[in-house]
């Protein structure tokens, strides 16, 4: 029957343990940063790398907290609070994207209005395009296409004996 043998490795204590804990946390943060990830403190991973137990790490919580704050990192959460934090971050991210899209949409709308203003300002009136066609087709069929009124010869102008009176200019 095999017997368990104790590790021949000397257990770290005191200042040496604290230095090792800080070194391991900083190494994990550096590795996460190099991988393009945000570092989140995980006591189990740190305990495996030191090597020590999570219970021992919790006794040095003030050191761990100081290092985490120095790195602007956060702890891994075990409760539903982690989900809440994740969702809050996700909401903030989505709101930011929505604001960017709203700004872009407003710029596109403004540009769209400008395009139509330019088209309207430089376009030909529809009457100039349609009037000659309507007159020609109406004269061919003998009545107005739009209202159905008979089209006869143009009325002769009778000379008028009324003289226009010009009024004084107000001013």
N, CA and C of each residue as an Amber inpcrd file, in Angstrom:
protein
   513
   0.8410000  -1.1680000   0.0000000   0.0000000   0.0000000   0.0000000
   0.8970000   1.2450000   0.0000000   0.6670000   2.1430000  -1.0050000
   1.5310000   3.3140000  -1.0750000   1.2770000   4.2660000   0.0870000
   2.3310000   4.8770000   0.5470000   2.1930000   5.8260000   1.6420000
   2.3400000   7.2400000   1.0990000   1.6490000   8.1370000   1.7660000
   1.7440000   9.5390000   1.3620000   3.0450000  10.1150000   1.8940000
   3.7180000  10.8210000   1.0470000   4.9410000  11.4630000   1.5050000
   4.7040000  12.9540000   1.5410000   5.2600000  13.5680000   2.5400000
   5.1330000  15.0150000   2.6500000   6.0490000  15.6730000   1.6300000
   5.6360000  16.8220000   1.1840000   6.4550000  17.5820000   0.2570000
   7.7360000  18.0030000   0.9530000   8.8240000  17.8760000   0.2480000
  10.1040000  18.2650000   0.8280000  10.3260000  19.7690000   0.6880000
   9.3980000  20.4080000   0.0520000   9.4890000  21.8460000  -0.1560000
   9.2190000  22.5690000   1.1640000  10.0560000  23.5540000   1.4670000
   9.9040000  24.3200000   2.6950000   8.7230000  25.2770000   2.5600000
   7.9000000  25.3600000   3.5810000   6.7360000  26.2240000   3.5520000
   7.1710000  27.6680000   3.7970000   6.6300000  28.5790000   2.9500000
   6.9760000  29.9900000   3.0910000   6.2280000  30.5820000   4.2760000
   6.8950000  31.5040000   4.9770000   6.2690000  32.1510000   6.1290000
   6.7140000  33.6060000   6.2010000   5.8880000  34.3980000   6.8660000
   6.2370000  35.7840000   7.1750000   6.4650000  36.6570000   5.9580000
   7.5650000  37.4250000   6.0330000   7.8810000  38.3900000   4.9850000
   8.1280000  37.7140000   3.6420000   8.7420000  36.5630000   3.6800000
   9.0220000  35.8150000   2.4540000   7.7160000  35.4130000   1.7640000
   6.7240000  34.9830000   2.5500000   5.4090000  34.6220000   2.0130000
   4.7180000  35.8400000   1.4190000   4.7670000  36.9670000   2.1200000
   4.1220000  38.1820000   1.6270000   4.7460000  38.6520000   0.3100000
   6.0780000  38.5890000   0.2240000   6.7500000  38.9740000  -1.0250000
   6.3320000  38.0570000  -2.1620000   6.2430000  36.7590000  -1.8540000
   5.8550000  35.7940000  -2.8950000   4.4080000  36.0350000  -3.3420000
   3.5070000  36.3130000  -2.4080000   2.1050000  36.5900000  -2.7520000
   2.0240000  37.7990000  -3.6780000   2.7180000  38.8790000  -3.3000000
   2.6960000  40.0930000  -4.1150000   3.2950000  39.8370000  -5.4950000
   4.3910000  39.0970000  -5.5570000   5.0420000  38.7900000  -6.8290000
   4.1160000  37.9920000  -7.7440000   3.4700000  36.9860000  -7.1730000
   2.5710000  36.1370000  -7.9780000   1.3950000  36.9580000  -8.5150000
   0.7970000  37.7880000  -7.6800000  -0.3420000  38.6090000  -8.1310000
   0.0980000  39.5280000  -9.2630000   1.2630000  40.1640000  -9.0950000
   1.7530000  41.0790000 -10.1440000   2.0870000  40.3260000 -11.4350000
   2.6450000  39.1120000 -11.3050000   2.9480000  38.3070000 -12.4980000
   1.6670000  37.9200000 -13.2380000   0.6470000  37.5100000 -12.5000000
  -0.6290000  37.1540000 -13.1290000  -1.2650000  38.3630000 -13.8130000
  -1.1570000  39.5230000 -13.1730000  -1.7070000  40.7480000 -13.7720000
  -0.9480000  41.1060000 -15.0480000   0.3660000  40.9610000 -15.0130000
   1.1930000  41.2590000 -16.1860000   0.8480000  40.3130000 -17.3340000
   0.6840000  39.0250000 -16.9920000   0.3450000  38.0260000 -18.0080000
  -1.0280000  38.3270000 -18.6270000  -1.9990000  38.6850000 -17.7950000
  -3.3360000  39.0250000 -18.3060000  -3.2560000  40.2550000 -19.1940000
  -2.4620000  41.2260000 -18.7910000  -2.3040000  42.4550000 -19.5720000
  -1.6750000  42.1550000 -20.9320000  -0.6740000  41.2910000 -20.9570000
  -0.0220000  40.9120000 -22.2170000  -0.9820000  40.1700000 -23.1390000
  -1.9010000  39.4170000 -22.5380000  -2.9020000  38.6890000 -23.3270000
  -4.0730000  39.5760000 -23.7400000  -4.0420000  40.8460000 -23.3100000
  -5.1030000  41.7810000 -23.6670000  -6.3610000  41.5960000 -22.8320000
  -6.2100000  41.0160000 -21.6500000  -7.3490000  40.7740000 -20.7740000
  -7.2650000  41.6470000 -19.5380000  -8.4080000  41.8620000 -18.9250000
  -8.4370000  42.5910000 -17.6630000  -8.1130000  41.5950000 -16.5510000
  -7.2280000  41.9960000 -15.6440000  -6.8480000  41.0900000 -14.5610000
  -7.9210000  41.0940000 -13.4890000  -8.3500000  39.9020000 -13.1060000
  -9.2940000  39.7210000 -12.0130000  -8.6420000  38.7710000 -11.0220000
  -8.5130000  39.2280000  -9.7810000  -7.8580000  38.4290000  -8.7440000
  -8.6680000  37.1780000  -8.4570000  -7.9870000  36.0280000  -8.5120000
  -8.5990000  34.7390000  -8.2340000  -7.7280000  34.0570000  -7.1800000
  -8.2480000  33.9350000  -5.9630000  -7.4810000  33.4120000  -4.8380000
  -6.9800000  31.9970000  -5.1040000  -7.7600000  31.1670000  -5.7660000
  -7.3540000  29.7870000  -6.0310000  -6.1070000  29.7480000  -6.9110000
  -6.0940000  30.5600000  -7.9700000  -4.9280000  30.5860000  -8.8630000
  -3.6940000  31.1000000  -8.1410000  -3.8650000  32.1380000  -7.3320000
  -2.7330000  32.7000000  -6.5970000  -2.2100000  31.6680000  -5.6000000
  -3.1100000  30.9930000  -4.8970000  -2.7000000  29.9840000  -3.9140000
  -1.9170000  28.8520000  -4.5720000  -2.3030000  28.4410000  -5.7460000
  -1.5860000  27.3730000  -6.4510000  -0.1850000  27.8160000  -6.8500000
  -0.0530000  29.0790000  -7.2700000   1.2440000  29.5670000  -7.7430000
   2.2090000  29.8940000  -6.6020000   1.6960000  30.2620000  -5.4160000
   2.5880000  30.7260000  -4.3460000   3.5370000  29.6380000  -3.8420000
   3.2930000  28.4830000  -3.4860000   2.1040000  27.7290000  -3.1300000
   1.7230000  27.9390000  -1.6580000   0.4300000  28.0640000  -1.4670000
  -0.1360000  28.1790000  -0.1250000  -1.6100000  27.8310000  -0.2130000
  -2.3400000  28.0880000   0.8420000  -3.7780000  27.8070000   0.8230000
  -4.5560000  29.1080000   0.7080000  -5.8040000  28.9970000   0.3000000
  -6.6660000  30.1850000   0.2360000  -6.8830000  30.7580000   1.6350000
  -6.8900000  29.8750000   2.6080000  -7.0760000  30.3260000   3.9890000
  -5.9080000  31.2180000   4.4110000  -4.7040000  30.8200000   4.0500000
  -3.5250000  31.6340000   4.3620000  -3.5990000  32.9720000   3.6190000
  -4.0560000  32.9340000   2.3610000  -4.2100000  34.1840000   1.6030000
  -5.2020000  35.1090000   2.2850000  -6.2650000  34.5400000   2.8290000
  -7.2700000  35.3890000   3.4890000  -6.6940000  36.0340000   4.7500000
  -5.7010000  35.4070000   5.3710000  -5.0390000  36.0180000   6.5270000
  -4.1940000  37.2250000   6.1080000  -3.7650000  37.2330000   4.8590000
  -2.9640000  38.3440000   4.3190000  -3.8130000  39.2170000   3.3910000
  -5.0810000  39.3290000   3.7360000  -6.0310000  40.0440000   2.8680000
  -5.6680000  41.5180000   2.6950000  -5.1000000  42.1300000   3.7410000
  -4.7260000  43.5460000   3.6210000  -3.6520000  43.7390000   2.5460000
  -2.6960000  42.8360000   2.4750000  -1.6570000  42.8860000   1.4470000
  -2.2810000  42.6730000   0.0640000  -3.1370000  41.6570000  -0.0390000
  -3.7930000  41.3460000  -1.3150000  -4.6120000  42.5510000  -1.7780000
  -5.3580000  43.1510000  -0.8710000  -6.1980000  44.3030000  -1.2140000
  -5.3500000  45.4800000  -1.6950000  -4.2170000  45.7140000  -1.0100000
  -3.3240000  46.8110000  -1.4060000  -2.7730000  46.5910000  -2.8120000
  -2.3440000  45.3780000  -3.1130000  -1.7820000  45.0640000  -4.4350000
  -2.8710000  45.1790000  -5.5140000  -4.0500000  44.6720000  -5.2120000
  -5.1630000  44.7440000  -6.1780000  -5.5080000  46.1980000  -6.4800000
  -5.5850000  47.0240000  -5.4410000  -5.8760000  48.4490000  -5.6450000
  -4.7700000  49.1340000  -6.4310000  -3.5290000  48.7580000  -6.1530000
  -2.3850000  49.3250000  -6.8680000  -2.4550000  48.9920000  -8.3620000
  -2.9710000  47.8160000  -8.6810000  -3.0840000  47.3750000 -10.0810000
  -4.3930000  47.8210000 -10.7380000  -5.2420000  48.4960000  -9.9760000
  -6.5830000  48.8780000 -10.4720000  -7.3440000  47.6550000 -10.9770000
  -7.2570000  46.5810000 -10.2190000  -7.9280000  45.3350000 -10.5780000
  -9.1060000  45.1280000  -9.6300000  -9.7660000  44.0200000  -9.8010000
 -10.8750000  43.6870000  -8.9060000 -10.8180000  42.1970000  -8.5960000
 -11.5680000  41.8230000  -7.5730000 -11.6090000  40.4160000  -7.1590000
 -12.6610000  39.6590000  -7.9510000 -12.4310000  38.3610000  -8.0930000
 -13.4480000  37.5070000  -8.6790000 -14.5320000  37.3340000  -7.6220000
 -15.7800000  37.4470000  -8.0530000 -16.8860000  37.3640000  -7.1040000
 -17.5440000  35.9970000  -7.1870000 -17.9460000  35.5110000  -6.0400000
 -18.5540000  34.1860000  -5.9640000 -20.0720000  34.2370000  -5.9270000
 -20.6330000  35.3870000  -5.7000000 -22.0800000  35.5000000  -5.5240000
 -22.7300000  36.0100000  -6.7960000 -24.0020000  36.2590000  -6.7260000
 -24.7290000  36.8230000  -7.8620000 -24.2800000  38.2400000  -8.1650000
 -23.5090000  38.8260000  -7.2480000 -23.0090000  40.1780000  -7.4720000
 -22.1280000  40.2330000  -8.7190000 -21.4350000  39.1470000  -9.0280000
 -20.5870000  39.1080000 -10.2250000 -21.4420000  39.2780000 -11.4730000
 -22.5720000  38.6220000 -11.4970000 -23.4780000  38.7410000 -12.6380000
 -24.0070000  40.1610000 -12.7390000 -24.3560000  40.7360000 -11.6080000
 -24.8580000  42.1150000 -11.5920000 -23.7950000  43.0660000 -12.1190000
 -22.5530000  42.9010000 -11.6450000 -21.4640000  43.7620000 -12.1080000
 -21.2440000  43.6070000 -13.6140000 -21.2630000  42.3640000 -14.0770000
 -21.0810000  42.1110000 -15.5080000 -22.1870000  42.7890000 -16.3120000
 -23.4200000  42.6460000 -15.8580000 -24.5430000  43.2380000 -16.5850000
 -24.4920000  44.7640000 -16.5550000 -24.0670000  45.3380000 -15.4380000
 -23.9120000  46.7980000 -15.3620000 -22.8680000  47.2700000 -16.3790000
 -21.7460000  46.5520000 -16.4390000 -20.7010000  46.9040000 -17.4090000
 -21.2220000  46.7760000 -18.8350000 -21.9780000  45.7200000 -19.0790000
 -22.5330000  45.4810000 -20.4190000 -23.5190000  46.5790000 -20.7970000
 -24.3650000  46.9820000 -19.8550000 -25.3350000  48.0570000 -20.1020000
 -24.6030000  49.3510000 -20.4260000 -23.5780000  49.6680000 -19.6510000
 -22.8040000  50.8870000 -19.9000000 -22.1690000  50.8460000 -21.2830000
 -21.6260000  49.7010000 -21.6560000 -21.0020000  49.5500000 -22.9690000
 -22.0300000  49.7230000 -24.0930000 -23.1880000  49.1090000 -23.9240000
 -24.2310000  49.2200000 -24.9490000 -24.7730000  50.6470000 -25.0530000
 -24.9040000  51.3310000 -23.9130000 -25.3590000  52.7270000 -23.9440000
 -24.3540000  53.5940000 -24.6910000 -23.0800000  53.3190000 -24.4720000
 -22.0330000  54.0710000 -25.1570000 -22.1190000  53.8600000 -26.6700000
 -22.2970000  52.6050000 -27.0840000 -22.4370000  52.3050000 -28.5140000
 -23.6870000  52.9610000 -29.0860000 -24.7680000  52.9360000 -28.3220000
 -26.0190000  53.5450000 -28.7700000 -25.8540000  55.0540000 -28.9520000
 -25.1610000  55.6990000 -28.0230000 -24.9050000  57.1340000 -28.1490000
 -24.0780000  57.4440000 -29.3910000 -23.0720000  56.6140000 -29.6620000
 -22.2500000  56.8120000 -30.8620000 -23.0950000  56.6660000 -32.1260000
 -23.9560000  55.6660000 -32.1570000 -24.8080000  55.4500000 -33.3280000
 -25.8190000  56.5740000 -33.4890000 -26.3420000  57.0960000 -32.3610000
 -27.2780000  58.2170000 -32.4330000 -26.5950000  59.4470000 -33.0350000
 -25.3550000  59.7010000 -32.6170000 -24.6070000  60.8310000 -33.1720000
 -24.3900000  60.6420000 -34.6730000 -24.0070000  59.4340000 -35.0620000
 -23.7720000  59.1410000 -36.4750000 -25.0640000  59.2930000 -37.2790000
 -26.1700000  58.8180000 -36.7250000 -27.4610000  58.9210000 -37.3940000
 -27.8680000  60.3810000 -37.5550000 -27.6370000  61.1880000 -36.5420000
 -27.9680000  62.6120000 -36.6160000 -27.1310000  63.3010000 -37.6960000
 -25.8670000  62.9180000 -37.7960000 -25.0160000  63.4860000 -38.8450000
 -25.5210000  63.0830000 -40.2250000 -25.9220000  61.8330000 -40.3710000
 -26.4500000  61.3700000 -41.6560000 -27.7520000  62.0850000 -42.0060000
 -28.6170000  62.3010000 -41.0220000 -29.8700000  63.0230000 -41.2710000
 -29.5870000  64.4440000 -41.7370000 -28.6580000  65.0910000 -41.0660000
 -28.3000000  66.4550000 -41.4410000 -27.7660000  66.4890000 -42.8750000
 -26.9350000  65.5400000 -43.2000000 -26.3840000  65.4630000 -44.5540000
 -27.4940000  65.1920000 -45.5710000 -28.4160000  64.3290000 -45.2090000
 -29.5500000  63.9840000 -46.0700000 -30.3960000  65.2300000 -46.3690000
 -30.6850000  66.0020000 -45.3270000 -31.4580000  67.2380000 -45.5070000
 -30.7040000  68.1950000 -46.4170000 -29.4100000  68.2990000 -46.2260000
 -28.5930000  69.1970000 -47.0600000 -28.6640000  68.7770000 -48.5350000
 -28.6180000  67.4770000 -48.7910000 -28.6990000  66.9860000 -50.1710000
 -30.0220000  67.4080000 -50.8020000 -31.1290000  67.2020000 -50.0930000
 -32.4300000  67.5740000 -50.6450000 -32.5800000  69.0890000 -50.8120000
 -32.0160000  69.8560000 -49.8980000 -32.0580000  71.3100000 -50.0560000
 -31.3200000  71.7360000 -51.3170000 -30.1660000  71.1260000 -51.5740000
 -29.4000000  71.4520000 -52.7740000 -30.1370000  71.0290000 -54.0430000
 -30.7430000  69.8470000 -54.0230000 -31.5130000  69.4010000 -55.1840000
 -32.6790000  70.3470000 -55.4640000 -33.3670000  70.7490000 -54.4110000
 -34.5160000  71.6420000 -54.5730000 -34.0830000  73.0140000 -55.0870000
 -32.9810000  73.5200000 -54.5480000 -32.5160000  74.8490000 -54.9440000
 -32.0410000  74.8870000 -56.3950000 -31.5290000  73.7690000 -56.9070000
 -30.9660000  73.7690000 -58.2510000 -31.8060000  72.9970000 -59.2740000
 -33.0140000  72.6750000 -58.9150000 -33.8280000  71.8890000 -59.8340000
 -34.7510000  72.7810000 -60.6600000 -35.2570000  72.2180000 -61.7360000
 -36.1740000  72.9150000 -62.6320000 -37.5840000  72.7430000 -62.0830000
 -38.4170000  73.7610000 -62.2360000 -39.8000000  73.6310000 -61.7920000
 -40.5080000  72.6110000 -62.6680000 -41.3700000  71.8450000 -62.0550000
 -42.0970000  70.7930000 -62.7690000 -42.9830000  71.3410000 -63.8700000
 -43.4900000  72.5450000 -63.6740000 -44.3750000  73.1530000 -64.6750000
 -43.6690000  73.2960000 -66.0180000 -42.4000000  73.6610000 -65.9960000
 -41.6650000  73.8510000 -67.2350000 -41.5220000  72.5340000 -67.9980000
 -41.5090000  71.4210000 -67.2970000 -41.3840000  70.1280000 -67.9400000
 -42.7300000  69.5960000 -68.4450000 -43.7810000  69.8190000 -67.6700000
 -45.0700000  69.1960000 -67.9560000 -45.9650000  70.0410000 -68.8670000
 -45.9140000  71.3630000 -68.7290000 -46.8340000  72.2450000 -69.4530000
 -46.8070000  72.0480000 -70.9750000 -45.6390000  72.0050000 -71.6290000
 -45.6320000  71.8380000 -73.0810000 -46.2640000  70.5050000 -73.5190000
 -46.0210000  69.4530000 -72.7510000 -46.5780000  68.1440000 -73.0990000
 -48.0900000  68.1710000 -72.9730000 -48.5960000  68.7330000 -71.8710000
 -50.0530000  68.8190000 -71.6630000 -50.7280000  69.6680000 -72.7450000
 -50.1200000  70.7910000 -73.1010000 -50.7120000  71.6530000 -74.1270000
 -50.7700000  70.9370000 -75.4740000 -49.6980000  70.2460000 -75.8130000
 -49.6510000  69.5650000 -77.1020000 -50.6750000  68.4350000 -77.1560000
 -50.7030000  67.5870000 -76.1100000 -51.6410000  66.4710000 -76.1070000
 -53.0870000  66.9500000 -76.0170000 -53.3330000  68.0160000 -75.2740000
 -54.6970000  68.5460000 -75.1710000 -55.1640000  69.1200000 -76.5080000
 -54.2720000  69.7940000 -77.2260000 -54.6680000  70.3690000 -78.5210000
 -54.9260000  69.2760000 -79.5560000 -54.2170000  68.1420000 -79.4370000
 -54.4110000  67.0410000 -80.3680000 -55.7910000  66.4090000 -80.1640000
 -56.1970000  66.1970000 -78.9170000 -57.4910000  65.5350000 -78.6740000
 -58.6460000  66.5240000 -78.5720000 -58.3830000  67.8110000 -78.5240000
 -59.4380000  68.8090000 -78.5680000 -60.0050000  69.2190000 -77.2190000
 -59.5510000  68.6650000 -76.1500000 -59.9970000  69.1180000 -74.8130000
 -58.8530000  68.9470000 -73.8150000 -58.9930000  69.5950000 -72.6810000
 -57.9470000  69.5690000 -71.6510000 -57.8900000  68.1800000 -71.0240000
 -56.7080000  67.6390000 -70.9260000 -56.5210000  66.3220000 -70.3210000
 -56.8740000  66.3560000 -68.8380000 -56.6000000  67.4510000 -68.1930000
 -56.7920000  67.5330000 -66.7490000 -58.2510000  67.7850000 -66.3540000
 -58.9040000  68.7670000 -66.9960000 -60.2550000  69.1160000 -66.5510000
 -61.3490000  68.7560000 -67.5570000 -60.9760000  68.4300000 -68.7700000
 -61.9650000  68.0320000 -69.7780000 -62.6200000  69.1920000 -70.5030000
 -62.2190000  70.4190000 -70.2550000 -62.8090000  71.5900000 -70.9180000
 -62.4100000  71.5950000 -72.3890000 -63.3630000  72.0860000 -73.2230000
 -63.1100000  72.1710000 -74.6660000 -62.0350000  73.2020000 -74.9370000
 -61.2230000  72.8570000 -75.9130000 -60.1800000  73.7860000 -76.3170000
 -60.5640000  74.3190000 -77.6880000 -60.7890000  75.5830000 -77.7320000
 -61.1570000  76.2230000 -79.0000000 -60.0330000  77.1390000 -79.4270000
 -60.3150000  77.8580000 -80.4820000 -59.2880000  78.8050000 -80.8980000
 -59.0740000  79.8480000 -79.8020000 -57.9000000  80.3680000 -79.7690000
 -57.5850000  81.3700000 -78.7570000 -58.4780000  82.5720000 -78.9480000
 -59.0680000  83.0940000 -77.8970000 -59.9680000  84.2500000 -78.0230000
 -59.2040000  85.4560000 -78.5450000 -59.9380000  86.2030000 -79.3750000
 -59.3270000  87.4120000 -79.9170000 -59.3660000  88.4820000 -78.8470000
 -58.3600000  89.2850000 -78.8800000 -58.3150000  90.3600000 -77.8940000
 -59.0530000  91.5410000 -78.4530000 -60.0130000  91.9440000 -77.7310000
 -60.7320000  93.1450000 -78.1330000 -59.9830000  94.3240000 -77.5540000
 -59.9560000  95.3740000 -78.3230000 -59.2690000  96.5460000 -77.8060000
 -60.1190000  97.1300000 -76.6890000 -59.4810000  97.4690000 -75.6720000
 -60.1790000  97.9940000 -74.5180000 -60.0460000  99.4940000 -74.4900000
 -61.1230000 100.1190000 -74.0940000 -61.0930000 101.5710000 -74.0040000
 -60.8490000 102.0020000 -72.5580000 -60.5030000 101.0510000 -71.7290000
 -60.2340000 101.3690000 -70.3340000 -58.7600000 101.6900000 -70.2130000
 -58.5140000 102.7920000 -69.6150000 -57.1350000 103.2240000 -69.4190000
 -56.7600000 102.9090000 -67.9710000 -55.6890000 102.2050000 -67.8080000
 -55.2790000 101.9170000 -66.4220000 -54.8560000 103.2040000 -65.7220000
 -55.2920000 103.3650000 -64.4950000 -54.9320000 104.5500000 -63.7050000
 -53.8240000 104.1390000 -62.7540000 -52.8340000 104.9110000 -62.8460000
 -51.7210000 104.6260000 -61.9270000 -51.8920000 105.4800000 -60.6930000
 -51.8150000 104.8100000 -59.5770000 -51.9590000 105.5520000 -58.3160000
 -50.6200000 106.1210000 -57.8980000 -50.7250000 107.0480000 -56.9680000
 -49.4910000 107.6200000 -56.4310000 -48.7900000 106.5630000 -55.5930000
 -47.5310000 106.6250000 -55.6580000 -46.7430000 105.6900000 -54.8400000
 -46.7870000 106.1440000 -53.3980000 -47.0510000 105.1760000 -52.5290000
 -47.0420000 105.5020000 -51.0820000 -45.6150000 105.4460000 -50.5950000
 -45.2130000 106.3460000 -49.9130000 -43.8590000 106.2210000 -49.4240000
 -43.4210000 107.3790000 -48.7630000
